[in-house]
Amino acid sequence: MTEKQLAHQHAVYTYGSLPLTLMYSPTSMAAWEVYYGGDYLGLVEEEHPDGEPWPTFVARVPGEEEAGEGIPSVDWRAAVDYLAAHAGL
């Protein structure tokens, strides 16, 4: 991946005054890995339920990305906030 392509694969989101990095996950469909500095906080997955016009999001803490239900949210920011709070930020 070129540097220009990589630049379009991440975003910075502010949790309080803390900058969190959201990196598009190449191993998942419509998912973002959330980091604070070099610390991995978890994964936010975008889901498209049948019959719903808007996507929903699921926050998955480290170690539970493949198993478990995750924490559902209608807002991706709330999912990111959950991961940050879960990490103790």
Buried (B, 14 or more C-beta within 10 A) or exposed (E): EEEEEEEEEEEEBEBEEEEBBBBBBEEBEEBBBBBBEEEBBBBBBBBEEEEEEEEBBBBBBBEBBEEEEBBEBEEBEBBBBBBBEBBEB
